[in-house]
Amino acid sequence: MDTGNQHIIQLLEKYSSGQANATEIEQLLTLVRTGIHDESVVSYIENNLENFVPENEEDIAFWKSRLEGGAQRITSPATEEGKLIDLSAKEYTTPRNSFLRKWGWAAASLLLLTVGGTYFFVSKNTKEETHPSVTIADTKHITPGKNGAVLTLADGSQLVLDSLGNGIVANQNGTAVTLKGGGLAYDPTGKSNGEVGYNTMTTPKGRQFQITLPDGTRVWLNAASSLKYPTVFSGNQRLVTVTGEAYFEVSRNTNMPFKVNVNGKAEVEVLGTQFNVNAYNNEAAISTTLLNGSVKLIENNNAETLKPGQQGRIQQNGKATNTGIKVINGVDLNKVMAWKNGLFNFEGASLEEIMRQVERWYDIEVIYAKNVPDIEFEGKLTRDVPLSDLLVMLEKSGIHCRIENRKLTVLP
């Protein structure tokens, strides 16, 4: 066996047993991303999948469907015109996150680890090649998003938080605004003059940020989002305004309910809880998803109280089939919270849904040369991969793209 392939297998063994350190994991991902491995590596992976003894019924069902369906037949891109996996039409269930953490190398290896950090990324209804693969231009200048935001103070002045170091960055009406550890915090000093001042945190495309409000409430902003809030909460309510997407962990105060104005179209009222709001203008609906506690979602004269695991949806952009608030039970919370946890979760997503996320995170524009391909995806992908890696995966799934500067065209 070639020493390079033997080294990859040794690293896989250490990774799968949980003994690999950070340096070894990075080395493993670097080696397999280059594609320099032969059938000995593929055979090792196949043998481990076939001999793997699952820990519970969920794992058994997953691996049984994978192996019986023929998906264990792993091929090299060099031997079958770039087809990575022979997928059966049979439906299967994606394993839970704890399972992926333990056996993530095996899941990723089903795609020969084309991209570091991949769990699964395969399309349903994959079409056969109808034309040669499109050469993707150099995309090294298009990096994944990162922590960063613009803070607009009460006087209208702006601070680019990406470029500031830790420490107090402003004083707002008796409140010290401190940047520390990749987040912003407001610490009331008790020296307020009684006037209510408002700050706005804005995350451009390709940025995300976390903030702790004066009452201790923590908010995470996804890319292309904003949060407007007072520098000191007073009166009988705590009111903030959000656009885009944000996750809230609200500090409980029964005497001062916390309210979120969503795009001026809806309101979320809480006492103390954890919930996510997705209110991008280019999404079909405003979605409020409850993780813990209780919230009331209000739209005009309609109101619904949500329980944990439920999602309230309000149609927008003229796509409504009926009026009012639709409550969805049994929502996949891992999918909803993937962005906060550093992941793309493409389970059951259409190409358009995926591309809207890609636009916001990589700060690009996506257009379609013809009709949007009708393809549904399954998979998870870490959000720290370069755009070039993501495009390679799309290419392997039958989606052909051309990128020039920051405009990505999906080809027919």
FENVEN-V357610 format. One record per residue. N is the residue number from 0. RES is the residue in one letter. SS is DSSP state (H for helix, E for strand, - for the rest). OMEGA is omega in degrees with one decimal (* if undefined). D_FIRST is the distance of its C-alpha to the first C-alpha in Angstrom with 1 decimal. Layout:
n | res | ss | omega | d_first
N | RES | SS | OMEGA | D_FIRST
N | RES | SS | OMEGA | D_FIRST
//
This chain:
n | res | ss | omega | d_first
0 | M | - | 177.7 | 0.0
1 | D | - | -177.1 | 3.8
2 | T | H | 178.9 | 6.3
3 | G | H | 178.2 | 8.4
4 | N | H | 177.9 | 6.9
5 | Q | H | 179.3 | 6.5
6 | H | H | 177.5 | 10.0
7 | I | H | -179.4 | 11.2
8 | I | H | 177.5 | 10.6
9 | Q | H | 178.4 | 12.4
10 | L | H | 177.1 | 15.1
11 | L | H | 179.2 | 15.5
12 | E | H | -179.9 | 16.1
13 | K | H | -179.2 | 18.6
14 | Y | H | -176.9 | 20.2
15 | S | H | 178.8 | 20.7
16 | S | - | 178.3 | 22.3
17 | G | - | -176.9 | 24.5
18 | Q | - | -178.5 | 23.4
19 | A | - | 175.9 | 22.1
20 | N | - | -175.2 | 24.7
21 | A | H | -179.7 | 25.9
22 | T | H | -178.5 | 24.0
23 | E | H | 177.5 | 20.6
24 | I | H | 178.9 | 21.7
25 | E | H | 178.4 | 22.7
26 | Q | H | 178.6 | 19.5
27 | L | H | -178.9 | 17.5
28 | L | H | 178.8 | 20.0
29 | T | H | -178.5 | 19.9
30 | L | H | -175.9 | 16.2
31 | V | H | 177.5 | 16.3
32 | R | H | -179.4 | 19.6
33 | T | - | -179.4 | 18.3
34 | G | - | -178.3 | 16.3
35 | I | - | 175.3 | 13.2
36 | H | - | -176.3 | 10.6
37 | D | - | -176.0 | 9.3
38 | E | H | 179.4 | 9.9
39 | S | H | 177.2 | 7.4
40 | V | H | 178.7 | 9.7
41 | V | H | -180.0 | 12.6
42 | S | H | 178.7 | 12.1
43 | Y | H | -179.9 | 12.0
44 | I | H | -179.3 | 15.1
45 | E | H | -178.4 | 16.7
46 | N | H | -179.9 | 16.4
47 | N | H | 178.4 | 17.9
48 | L | H | -177.1 | 20.7
49 | E | H | -177.0 | 21.5
50 | N | H | -177.1 | 21.6
51 | F | - | 177.5 | 23.4
52 | V | - | -178.2 | 27.0
53 | P | - | -176.3 | 29.4
54 | E | - | -176.4 | 32.1
55 | N | - | -175.3 | 35.1
56 | E | H | -179.6 | 36.5
57 | E | H | 179.2 | 35.8
58 | D | H | -180.0 | 32.0
59 | I | H | -178.7 | 32.2
60 | A | H | -179.6 | 34.1
61 | F | H | -175.3 | 31.7
62 | W | H | 177.4 | 28.5
63 | K | H | -179.8 | 30.3
64 | S | H | 179.8 | 31.6
65 | R | H | -175.3 | 28.2
66 | L | H | 178.9 | 26.4
67 | E | H | -177.1 | 29.4
68 | G | - | 177.7 | 30.0
69 | G | - | -177.1 | 26.7
70 | A | - | 178.3 | 25.5
71 | Q | - | -179.3 | 22.3
72 | R | - | -176.0 | 21.1
73 | I | E | -177.9 | 19.0
74 | T | - | 179.0 | 18.5
75 | S | - | 176.9 | 17.2
76 | P | - | -176.5 | 20.1
77 | A | - | -173.2 | 18.9
78 | T | - | -178.3 | 19.2
79 | E | - | 171.7 | 22.5
80 | E | - | 172.9 | 24.7
81 | G | - | 178.3 | 24.0
82 | K | - | -174.4 | 24.6
83 | L | - | -175.5 | 22.6
84 | I | E | 172.9 | 24.0
85 | D | - | -176.0 | 26.0
86 | L | - | 172.3 | 28.8
87 | S | - | 178.7 | 31.5
88 | A | - | -176.1 | 35.1
89 | K | - | 177.4 | 35.4
90 | E | - | 176.3 | 36.5
91 | Y | - | -175.5 | 34.5
92 | T | - | 177.1 | 35.2
93 | T | - | -178.5 | 33.3
94 | P | - | -179.4 | 32.5
95 | R | - | -172.5 | 34.6
96 | N | H | -177.9 | 33.7
97 | S | H | 177.7 | 33.1
98 | F | H | -179.9 | 30.5
99 | L | H | -179.3 | 28.7
100 | R | H | -178.3 | 28.7
101 | K | H | -175.2 | 26.9
102 | W | H | -177.7 | 24.4
103 | G | H | 179.8 | 24.6
104 | W | H | -179.3 | 20.9
105 | A | H | 178.4 | 20.6
106 | A | H | 179.9 | 23.6
107 | A | H | -178.2 | 22.4
108 | S | H | 175.0 | 19.1
109 | L | - | 172.5 | 21.1
110 | L | - | -176.7 | 21.8
111 | L | - | 177.5 | 18.2
112 | L | - | 178.3 | 20.1
113 | T | - | 179.1 | 21.7
114 | V | - | 176.7 | 24.2
115 | G | - | 177.0 | 24.1
116 | G | - | -178.8 | 26.5
117 | T | E | 168.9 | 26.5
118 | Y | E | 172.3 | 27.2
119 | F | E | 173.7 | 28.2
120 | F | E | -179.4 | 29.7
121 | V | E | -178.9 | 30.3
122 | S | E | 170.1 | 33.6
123 | K | - | 177.4 | 35.7
124 | N | - | -179.6 | 37.1
125 | T | - | -177.6 | 34.4
126 | K | - | 176.1 | 35.7
127 | E | - | 178.2 | 34.0
128 | E | - | 176.7 | 33.5
129 | T | - | 177.0 | 36.9
130 | H | - | -178.3 | 36.1
131 | P | - | 177.9 | 33.3
132 | S | - | -179.9 | 32.0
133 | V | - | 177.2 | 34.3
134 | T | - | -179.2 | 33.1
135 | I | - | 180.0 | 33.7
136 | A | - | -178.7 | 35.5
137 | D | - | -180.0 | 34.5
138 | T | - | -178.2 | 35.0
139 | K | - | -178.8 | 34.0
140 | H | - | 179.4 | 37.7
141 | I | - | -176.6 | 37.8
142 | T | - | 177.1 | 36.5
143 | P | - | 180.0 | 36.7
144 | G | - | -178.4 | 39.9
145 | K | E | 177.2 | 40.7
146 | N | E | 178.2 | 43.6
147 | G | - | -179.5 | 46.8
148 | A | - | 173.6 | 50.3
149 | V | E | 179.3 | 53.8
150 | L | E | 176.4 | 56.6
151 | T | E | -176.7 | 60.1
152 | L | - | -175.4 | 62.8
153 | A | - | -179.1 | 66.3
154 | D | - | 178.8 | 67.9
155 | G | - | 178.3 | 65.4
156 | S | - | -174.6 | 63.4
157 | Q | E | 176.9 | 59.6
158 | L | E | 174.7 | 56.8
159 | V | E | -172.0 | 53.2
160 | L | H | 179.0 | 51.4
161 | D | H | -170.3 | 48.1
162 | S | H | -177.2 | 49.6
163 | L | - | 176.1 | 51.5
164 | G | - | 179.5 | 50.6
165 | N | - | 178.9 | 51.3
166 | G | E | 178.8 | 54.9
167 | I | E | -177.9 | 58.1
168 | V | E | 179.5 | 58.1
169 | A | E | 170.9 | 61.5
170 | N | E | -175.6 | 64.5
171 | Q | E | 174.3 | 65.8
172 | N | - | 178.1 | 69.2
173 | G | - | 179.1 | 68.7
174 | T | E | 178.0 | 65.0
175 | A | E | 179.4 | 62.3
176 | V | E | -171.3 | 59.3
177 | T | E | 176.1 | 56.3
178 | L | E | -178.5 | 52.7
179 | K | E | 173.9 | 50.2
180 | G | - | 177.9 | 46.5
181 | G | - | 178.4 | 46.1
182 | G | E | -178.9 | 49.2
183 | L | E | -179.4 | 52.9
184 | A | E | 178.4 | 55.5
185 | Y | E | -177.2 | 59.3
186 | D | E | 180.0 | 61.3
187 | P | E | -179.4 | 65.0
188 | T | - | -179.3 | 67.2
189 | G | - | -176.8 | 70.4
190 | K | - | -178.5 | 72.1
191 | S | - | 177.1 | 72.2
192 | N | - | 177.4 | 75.4
193 | G | - | 179.2 | 75.3
194 | E | - | 179.3 | 74.2
195 | V | - | 177.2 | 71.2
196 | G | - | -178.2 | 68.6
197 | Y | E | 171.7 | 65.5
198 | N | E | 176.7 | 62.1
199 | T | E | 172.9 | 59.4
200 | M | E | -179.1 | 55.7
201 | T | E | 174.2 | 53.9
202 | T | E | 175.9 | 50.2
203 | P | - | 170.5 | 49.6
204 | K | - | 179.1 | 46.7
205 | G | - | 179.5 | 43.4
206 | R | E | 171.2 | 44.9
207 | Q | E | -176.9 | 45.4
208 | F | E | 179.9 | 47.5
209 | Q | E | -177.3 | 48.9
210 | I | E | 172.5 | 52.5
211 | T | E | -176.4 | 54.7
212 | L | - | -176.2 | 58.2
213 | P | - | -179.9 | 61.4
214 | D | - | -178.6 | 61.7
215 | G | - | 176.3 | 58.1
216 | T | - | 178.3 | 56.7
217 | R | E | -177.8 | 53.2
218 | V | E | 174.7 | 52.1
219 | W | E | 178.8 | 48.8
220 | L | E | 173.0 | 49.1
221 | N | - | -179.6 | 46.6
222 | A | - | 176.8 | 46.4
223 | A | - | -177.6 | 49.6
224 | S | E | 177.0 | 51.8
225 | S | E | 177.2 | 54.9
226 | L | E | 176.1 | 56.9
227 | K | E | -172.3 | 60.5
228 | Y | E | 175.9 | 62.1
229 | P | E | 179.4 | 65.0
230 | T | - | 173.6 | 64.5
231 | V | - | 177.2 | 66.6
232 | F | - | 178.9 | 67.1
233 | S | - | 179.8 | 70.7
234 | G | - | -173.6 | 73.1
235 | N | - | 177.0 | 72.2
236 | Q | E | 175.3 | 68.8
237 | R | E | -173.7 | 65.6
238 | L | E | 175.3 | 65.0
239 | V | E | 179.1 | 62.0
240 | T | E | -177.5 | 61.0
241 | V | E | 167.4 | 57.4
242 | T | E | -179.0 | 55.9
243 | G | E | -177.0 | 52.3
244 | E | E | 179.7 | 50.3
245 | A | E | 175.0 | 50.7
246 | Y | E | -175.4 | 49.9
247 | F | E | 165.1 | 52.7
248 | E | E | -168.9 | 53.1
249 | V | - | 175.0 | 56.8
250 | S | - | -173.9 | 58.8
251 | R | - | 174.7 | 61.4
252 | N | - | -175.3 | 65.0
253 | T | - | -179.5 | 67.4
254 | N | - | -178.0 | 70.2
255 | M | - | -179.0 | 68.3
256 | P | E | 179.0 | 66.1
257 | F | E | -178.8 | 63.2
258 | K | E | 178.9 | 63.4
259 | V | E | 171.7 | 60.9
260 | N | E | -175.1 | 62.4
261 | V | E | 175.7 | 59.8
262 | N | - | -176.4 | 60.3
263 | G | - | -175.9 | 64.0
264 | K | - | -177.1 | 63.3
265 | A | E | 179.2 | 62.8
266 | E | E | 175.2 | 63.0
267 | V | E | -178.1 | 61.1
268 | E | E | -176.8 | 63.1
269 | V | E | 170.1 | 61.7
270 | L | - | 176.5 | 62.7
271 | G | - | -172.0 | 59.4
272 | T | - | 177.1 | 56.1
273 | Q | E | -177.6 | 52.7
274 | F | E | 180.0 | 52.3
275 | N | E | 177.3 | 50.7
276 | V | E | 174.5 | 52.7
277 | N | E | -173.6 | 51.2
278 | A | E | 176.8 | 54.0
279 | Y | - | -178.0 | 52.5
280 | N | - | -177.5 | 55.0
281 | N | - | 172.3 | 52.6
282 | E | - | -175.2 | 51.5
283 | A | - | -175.8 | 53.5
284 | A | E | 166.9 | 54.7
285 | I | E | -175.7 | 55.4
286 | S | E | 173.3 | 53.4
287 | T | E | -176.0 | 54.1
288 | T | E | -176.9 | 51.7
289 | L | E | 175.9 | 52.7
290 | L | E | -179.6 | 50.3
291 | N | E | 176.3 | 52.9
292 | G | - | -178.0 | 56.7
293 | S | - | 175.9 | 59.0
294 | V | E | 174.1 | 59.9
295 | K | E | 178.4 | 62.5
296 | L | E | -173.1 | 61.6
297 | I | E | 173.9 | 64.7
298 | E | E | -176.3 | 65.4
299 | N | - | -179.2 | 69.0
300 | N | - | -179.7 | 70.8
301 | N | E | 178.2 | 67.7
302 | A | E | 176.6 | 66.0
303 | E | E | 175.1 | 63.2
304 | T | E | -176.2 | 62.2
305 | L | E | 173.0 | 58.4
306 | K | - | 179.2 | 56.7
307 | P | - | -178.9 | 53.2
308 | G | - | 177.7 | 50.6
309 | Q | - | 176.9 | 53.1
310 | Q | E | 174.9 | 53.1
311 | G | E | -177.5 | 56.3
312 | R | E | 175.5 | 56.1
313 | I | E | -177.8 | 58.8
314 | Q | E | 177.9 | 58.4
315 | Q | - | 178.1 | 58.9
316 | N | - | 175.5 | 58.8
317 | G | - | -177.7 | 61.0
318 | K | - | -176.6 | 58.4
319 | A | - | 173.1 | 60.4
320 | T | - | 173.9 | 61.1
321 | N | - | -177.6 | 63.5
322 | T | - | 176.7 | 64.9
323 | G | - | -176.8 | 64.4
324 | I | - | 177.4 | 61.4
325 | K | E | -179.7 | 58.8
326 | V | E | -179.6 | 57.2
327 | I | E | 177.7 | 53.7
328 | N | - | 173.5 | 52.6
329 | G | - | -179.3 | 49.2
330 | V | - | 176.1 | 47.7
331 | D | - | -175.9 | 43.9
332 | L | H | 177.9 | 44.4
333 | N | H | 178.7 | 40.8
334 | K | H | 179.8 | 41.0
335 | V | H | -174.5 | 44.3
336 | M | - | -177.7 | 43.1
337 | A | - | -176.3 | 39.6
338 | W | - | -180.0 | 40.9
339 | K | - | -178.5 | 42.2
340 | N | - | 175.0 | 39.0
341 | G | - | -177.5 | 36.9
342 | L | E | 158.1 | 35.7
343 | F | E | 173.8 | 36.4
344 | N | E | -174.3 | 36.9
345 | F | - | -178.3 | 37.1
346 | E | - | 177.2 | 37.7
347 | G | - | -176.0 | 40.1
348 | A | E | 173.2 | 40.8
349 | S | E | 178.5 | 42.0
350 | L | H | 179.3 | 40.8
351 | E | H | 178.9 | 44.1
352 | E | H | 179.6 | 43.7
353 | I | H | -175.2 | 40.3
354 | M | H | 176.0 | 41.6
355 | R | H | 176.1 | 44.5
356 | Q | H | -179.3 | 42.3
357 | V | H | 178.3 | 40.2
358 | E | H | -175.5 | 43.4
359 | R | H | -173.2 | 44.6
360 | W | H | -178.0 | 41.5
361 | Y | H | 178.8 | 40.3
362 | D | - | 177.7 | 43.9
363 | I | - | 174.0 | 43.7
364 | E | E | 179.8 | 45.8
365 | V | E | 175.0 | 44.5
366 | I | E | -178.0 | 46.3
367 | Y | E | -178.1 | 45.8
368 | A | - | 176.3 | 46.3
369 | K | - | 179.1 | 47.6
370 | N | - | 179.5 | 47.8
371 | V | - | 178.8 | 45.4
372 | P | - | -178.3 | 42.6
373 | D | - | -176.2 | 43.2
374 | I | - | 176.9 | 39.9
375 | E | E | -174.1 | 39.3
376 | F | E | 172.1 | 36.2
377 | E | E | 174.0 | 34.5
378 | G | E | 177.9 | 32.4
379 | K | E | -177.0 | 32.4
380 | L | E | 177.6 | 31.3
381 | T | E | -173.8 | 31.9
382 | R | - | -178.7 | 34.7
383 | D | - | -179.6 | 33.1
384 | V | - | 175.8 | 30.8
385 | P | - | 178.0 | 32.0
386 | L | H | -178.5 | 33.8
387 | S | H | 178.5 | 31.3
388 | D | H | 178.7 | 28.6
389 | L | H | -179.8 | 31.2
390 | L | H | 175.8 | 32.1
391 | V | H | -179.9 | 28.6
392 | M | H | 175.9 | 28.6
393 | L | H | 179.3 | 32.0
394 | E | H | 179.8 | 30.8
395 | K | H | 179.5 | 28.1
396 | S | - | 176.3 | 30.9
397 | G | - | 178.1 | 33.1
398 | I | - | -174.7 | 35.3
399 | H | - | -174.3 | 35.7
400 | C | E | 169.6 | 37.3
401 | R | E | 180.0 | 38.7
402 | I | E | 176.9 | 39.4
403 | E | E | -173.0 | 41.9
404 | N | - | -179.6 | 42.9
405 | R | - | 177.8 | 43.3
406 | K | E | 180.0 | 44.1
407 | L | E | 179.4 | 41.6
408 | T | E | 174.5 | 42.5
409 | V | E | -174.6 | 41.1
410 | L | - | -179.9 | 41.1
411 | P | - | * | 42.1
//
